[in-house]
Amino acid sequence: MPLIDEGKKAPAFTLPDQDGTKHKLSDYAGQPVVLFFYPKDMTSGCTREACDFQERMPKFKRSKAAVFGVSILDSKSKAKFAEKEGLKYPLLADEEAKISDKYGVWVEKSMYGKTYMGIQRTTYLIDANGKVARRWDKVKVPGHAEEVLEAVKAL
């Protein structure tokens, strides 16, 4: 599936977090939602990104924004990751990559001459009306969480 363009309706989702609690996009209607898709729990870049969002969580909360990290590993992996890194926001388990595919971030990648399917690091900012307000493609981690926070404040 292609990436979702700014101004388009964000695809609905229902996914479990690290505690098994299910989160639906519709539960957050009326407030901004940040969905950052990351490749894998407990890898250096993903850990840095997740911790950068955690560090800014009080400011996201002041802006009434819900923040979710999404990857394809299961809730158990998410729980271990959250515990180890002190992450206090929901990490969503998209085990079958259905939501990652709907958002256009489930792509063919290659490493050392091998191709495989994986998540392309991408962040969506969904506005209070459920539309994509902003999208960051092929995210570079340093400074990203701060940039997303500034975009939330500008809504």
Secondary structure as GFF3:
##gff-version 3
##sequence-region A 1 155
A	DSSP	beta_strand	14	16	.	.	.	ID=ss1
A	DSSP	beta_strand	22	24	.	.	.	ID=ss2
A	DSSP	three_ten_helix	25	28	.	.	.	ID=ss3
A	DSSP	beta_strand	33	37	.	.	.	ID=ss4
A	DSSP	alpha_helix	44	55	.	.	.	ID=ss5
A	DSSP	alpha_helix	57	62	.	.	.	ID=ss6
A	DSSP	beta_strand	66	71	.	.	.	ID=ss7
A	DSSP	alpha_helix	75	85	.	.	.	ID=ss8
A	DSSP	beta_strand	91	93	.	.	.	ID=ss9
A	DSSP	alpha_helix	98	102	.	.	.	ID=ss10
A	DSSP	beta_strand	106	111	.	.	.	ID=ss11
A	DSSP	beta_strand	114	119	.	.	.	ID=ss12
A	DSSP	beta_strand	122	126	.	.	.	ID=ss13
A	DSSP	beta_strand	132	136	.	.	.	ID=ss14
A	DSSP	alpha_helix	144	154	.	.	.	ID=ss15
###
